[in-house]
Amino acid sequence: MSESITVANEQEKWVALQAVETFRALRQAVKTAPHGKGLATVEALVHDKGFNHLRTLYEAALQDHPAAQKKGPAR
């Protein structure tokens, strides 16, 4: 089944593609995990790669709003 989504810009397109690739990697990890170790395998993958991935997404979001890094309310 194939669906389409509308994205507002290249940044959103990149984030959407990253989400699909992440899901595929997690699904593959479950498929190749030893019997009874699916959850542990996925958790290890998220721990090893997920935090860097989230950091990259945070950085991309902050690019549009540099004032969010400064003290005080963002305007």
N, C-alpha and C positions, 0 to 999 in steps of 0.2 A: 504494500500500500504506500502510495506516495502522496504527500500533502505539500502545500506550499504555504509559506509565511511571508508577510510583508515586513521588511526591515527599513528603518529610516535612513541608514547610512552605512558606509563600509565598516565602521566600528561594530555596529549591531550585527552585520553579516558575519564578521569574524567571530563574535561571541556565540552566535547561533551555531556556526560550524564547529567551534570548540566544544560546545555542549554535546553535539552529535558524536564527535570523535571521542570525547570522554566516556560517553555512554557505551559506545562500541568497545572501547578498551576495557571497561569494567565487565561488560558481558563476556568478552573473550577471556578475561581472567577467571571468571566463574566457570566457564566451559573447560578450561585447562587445569583448574585447581584439583588437587587430590580429593578423593571422596571424603566428604565430611568437613572439608576445609574451605568451602566457598566463601563464607563470610570473612574468615580470617584472611584469606588471600586478597579479597577486595579491600578490606580495611588496611592491609599492608600497602596495597597499591595507592590508596588514597593518602595514606600517611607519607609515603615516599615521594609521590608526584603531585598530590592534590594541593598541598599548601603553596607550592610554587605556582601552580596553575591559578589558584585563587588570588595570589599576590599580583600576578600579571593582569587578571581581570580588574582588580582594585586600581592598579596603576592606570589602566585604560580608562576607567570611569573618572579618575581624578584629573586626567588630561583636559577634560572639558570644563573643569571647575577648580583651577589652581588655588583659589582662595580657601578651599576646604582644608588645606594643609596649614593654614595660619590660625592663630588663636583668635577667639571671638566668633560671633555668628557669621555664617556665610551669607553673602548678599548677591 
